[in-house]
């Protein structure tokens, strides 16, 4: 595995060298990355995994945990962009859960071509355009993830085209394998998913994203997901983000897709930065799973969760310390106590360190 990774790095270095030798082309080669480490304590002190954490990347209790070491290589020319984004650790394993071996370490790998300024074509595997949060810890102000992020999608593998139609509007359309599959699973249905995004930027303080993902999964269920993200910059020190999602799923009865079910929700992020080195983010998320499609799938009945998370960001150069308090309240008993009883309420604390270069 290490040999394959080193070969990939060498190939990028050779490409960069060849570009540098051609004085008629403008090119750049960039290496960036991040690493994160955290401690989590759940006050119900459960003794069984996932330790009352039904969201990605923090399914631990009273433990110090390595998140992900990530390095990204990017080669840019006037019209081409080649990106290899590699990740190692538990966070990457969850992100690329359908992959094994070297493929599991590839977070993103794609080539983009921009023939003219208003259109860009991309082929490969990239992180999803859906939702507000990202897999990279440094890109989020909360360390724990939302329920929206956790139920996906995480990534897409296929082709897409991005069009800048004006200074205020842009859109993307793409075709990809089933959500989160780099390769379709053998012996299962191999249908393609449709991807789309519309972006509207009326000013430098407001940006709206309307996202879509839909298709038939390898398990033969059909889904259509619509996501709205609205970012607003109220002042230089205060911003608010809205993230809303609505998904319909048609399950398979052995002969056809029936019983259309839905899950949906809304989340608000309030960000305040009184100092350049200090910021606070409060995330309030409502997640409705009354039809038992996600976190309530193994529960006797469906339900919903209201999750509130307060995170502080202490910044020093590329290093960020994040102390975080999270409180989740479910409509029916979902969380486990140390005694083995179930309860509707849960609280947890995280202390994380994130470095980005």
C-alpha positions, 0 to 999 in steps of 0.5 A: 500500500505504501509503495502505491502511495509513493508511486502516486506522489512520484507521478505527481512530482514528475508531472510538475517537473515536466510542466516546469520545463515548458516555459510556454505554460503557466502551471503550479504544484501545491501540497496541502493537508490536515490532521485531527485528534480528539477526546470524547466523553458521553455523560450517559457513559454507555458501554456498547458501541456506537456509544450514543454517537449516531453521527459520523467520526466520533463513535467512541467513549472516554478515549483519545482518538486519531481522526485522519491524516490527510494530504492533497496534491494539486497540479494546475495548468491554464486549462487542467487541474489534477487532484489526488486527495489522500486520507488515513485513519478512522475518519477516512475509513468511515468516509470511504466505507465501500472501499478496501485497501488502497482505494479506501485511502483515496478521498478524492481523485479527479481531473478537470478541464476548462476549455473556456472560462465559463465551463469546466468538465470533471471526471473522477471521484470527488466529495459530494456537493450536498450539505454544508459540512465537509469530511475535512475536520478543519473545514467545519467549525463544529467537530462532531458531525450533523445527522444530515452529513452522516446519512450522506451522500459522501462522494460521487464517482463519474463525470460532471460539468460546471457552467458559470452562466453569469456573475450571479448564477451557476449550475452543475450537472453530472452522472455518477455511480451509485452514491459512495461507490467508486466501483458498482458492487458485483452481482448487484444492480448498476444504475447511474445517479443524476447530480445537479446544483444551482448556485445563486450569489446576489451579493458577496454576503449571500449565497444560495445552493440548491442541490439534487441527487437521485437514482436507483441504489444497488439494493434496488431502492430508489431515492431523490434528495433535494438540499438547500444551503443558504449562507448569509454574512450579517457582519464581518464577525457574525454569519448564519447558515441554513441547511435543509434537506428532503429525501424520498425513498421507494423500497423494493418488495422483490418485484418493484419499487413501492411504499414511498417514504421520506426523511427530512430536516433543517439545521441552523449554524450561528457563527460569531468571531469576536476576535481573529483567534477566537470564534463560537458556533452554535448548531441547532439541527432537527432530523425527522426519521419517522419512517425508520429509514436511518437512525431509527431503522433498528428501533421499535418506532420511528422518531425525530431528534433535536440536536444542539451543539456549541463549539468554540474555536481557538486559532493559532496559525494553522492549529485549531482547538475545539472544545464542544458540548453537544445535547441530543433530545429524541422523541422516543428512547434512543440513547443508552445509559450505563445501566443498560436502560434507554433514554430520550436524552444524551449529552457529550463533550469533545475536545479536539485539535485540528491542524491544517497546512 
